[in-house]
């Protein structure tokens, strides 16, 4: 259901107080269904994001294996403190960007 459907059900419940318990029970059941669907879709997206990251890592390893390039063990993001400063200075000295 979408927002307008919920709005209509709630407005009907307000207009007809004698039918309100039945209408609001229907609203709650529909909210529960939509909430479960939303949660399932959220979990599915998280699973897909993890699979994408894993595939990207695998593809990078395969590419590096085919080209013979050496994979950097530590990236700039992994370094902290003095190590990060040293890596930055070394990059500047080599002319890497």
NORHUWO-V370616 format. One record per residue. N is the residue number from 1. SS is DSSP state (a for helix, b for strand, c for the rest). PSI is psi as a letter, one per 40 degrees, with the letter a starting at -180 (NA if undefined). D_LAST is the distance of its C-alpha to the last C-alpha in Angstrom with 1 decimal. Layout:
# NORHUWO-V370616
n=N ss=SS psi=PSI d_last=D_LAST
n=N ss=SS psi=PSI d_last=D_LAST
This chain:
# NORHUWO-V370616
n=1 ss=c psi=i d_last=51.1
n=2 ss=c psi=a d_last=49.3
n=3 ss=a psi=d d_last=49.8
n=4 ss=a psi=d d_last=52.7
n=5 ss=a psi=d d_last=54.6
n=6 ss=a psi=d d_last=54.3
n=7 ss=a psi=d d_last=55.3
n=8 ss=a psi=d d_last=58.3
n=9 ss=a psi=d d_last=59.5
n=10 ss=a psi=d d_last=59.3
n=11 ss=a psi=d d_last=61.0
n=12 ss=a psi=d d_last=63.8
n=13 ss=a psi=d d_last=64.2
n=14 ss=a psi=d d_last=64.6
n=15 ss=a psi=d d_last=67.0
n=16 ss=c psi=g d_last=69.2
n=17 ss=a psi=d d_last=69.4
n=18 ss=a psi=d d_last=71.8
n=19 ss=a psi=e d_last=69.2
n=20 ss=a psi=d d_last=66.3
n=21 ss=a psi=d d_last=66.2
n=22 ss=a psi=d d_last=66.0
n=23 ss=a psi=d d_last=63.4
n=24 ss=a psi=d d_last=61.2
n=25 ss=a psi=d d_last=61.6
n=26 ss=a psi=d d_last=60.3
n=27 ss=a psi=d d_last=57.3
n=28 ss=a psi=d d_last=56.5
n=29 ss=a psi=d d_last=56.8
n=30 ss=a psi=d d_last=54.5
n=31 ss=a psi=d d_last=52.0
n=32 ss=a psi=d d_last=52.1
n=33 ss=a psi=d d_last=51.5
n=34 ss=a psi=d d_last=48.5
n=35 ss=a psi=d d_last=47.1
n=36 ss=a psi=d d_last=47.3
n=37 ss=a psi=d d_last=45.7
n=38 ss=a psi=d d_last=42.9
n=39 ss=a psi=d d_last=42.3
n=40 ss=a psi=d d_last=42.5
n=41 ss=a psi=d d_last=40.0
n=42 ss=a psi=d d_last=37.6
n=43 ss=a psi=d d_last=37.9
n=44 ss=a psi=d d_last=37.4
n=45 ss=a psi=d d_last=34.2
n=46 ss=a psi=d d_last=32.9
n=47 ss=a psi=d d_last=34.0
n=48 ss=a psi=d d_last=32.3
n=49 ss=a psi=d d_last=29.0
n=50 ss=a psi=d d_last=29.3
n=51 ss=a psi=d d_last=30.2
n=52 ss=a psi=d d_last=27.3
n=53 ss=a psi=d d_last=24.8
n=54 ss=a psi=d d_last=26.8
n=55 ss=a psi=d d_last=26.7
n=56 ss=a psi=d d_last=22.9
n=57 ss=a psi=d d_last=22.6
n=58 ss=a psi=d d_last=25.3
n=59 ss=a psi=d d_last=23.7
n=60 ss=a psi=d d_last=20.3
n=61 ss=a psi=d d_last=22.4
n=62 ss=a psi=d d_last=24.5
n=63 ss=a psi=d d_last=21.6
n=64 ss=a psi=d d_last=20.1
n=65 ss=a psi=d d_last=23.7
n=66 ss=a psi=d d_last=24.3
n=67 ss=a psi=e d_last=21.3
n=68 ss=c psi=e d_last=21.6
n=69 ss=c psi=i d_last=17.9
n=70 ss=c psi=h d_last=17.7
n=71 ss=c psi=h d_last=17.0
n=72 ss=c psi=h d_last=15.0
n=73 ss=c psi=d d_last=17.9
n=74 ss=c psi=h d_last=16.2
n=75 ss=c psi=i d_last=13.3
n=76 ss=c psi=d d_last=11.9
n=77 ss=c psi=d d_last=14.6
n=78 ss=c psi=d d_last=17.2
n=79 ss=c psi=i d_last=16.7
n=80 ss=c psi=i d_last=18.7
n=81 ss=a psi=b d_last=19.8
n=82 ss=a psi=d d_last=19.2
n=83 ss=a psi=d d_last=17.4
n=84 ss=a psi=d d_last=14.7
n=85 ss=a psi=d d_last=14.5
n=86 ss=a psi=d d_last=14.6
n=87 ss=a psi=d d_last=11.8
n=88 ss=a psi=d d_last=9.6
n=89 ss=a psi=d d_last=11.1
n=90 ss=a psi=d d_last=10.8
n=91 ss=a psi=d d_last=7.0
n=92 ss=a psi=d d_last=7.4
n=93 ss=a psi=d d_last=10.3
n=94 ss=a psi=e d_last=9.0
n=95 ss=c psi=e d_last=6.5
n=96 ss=c psi=i d_last=3.8
n=97 ss=c psi=NA d_last=0.0
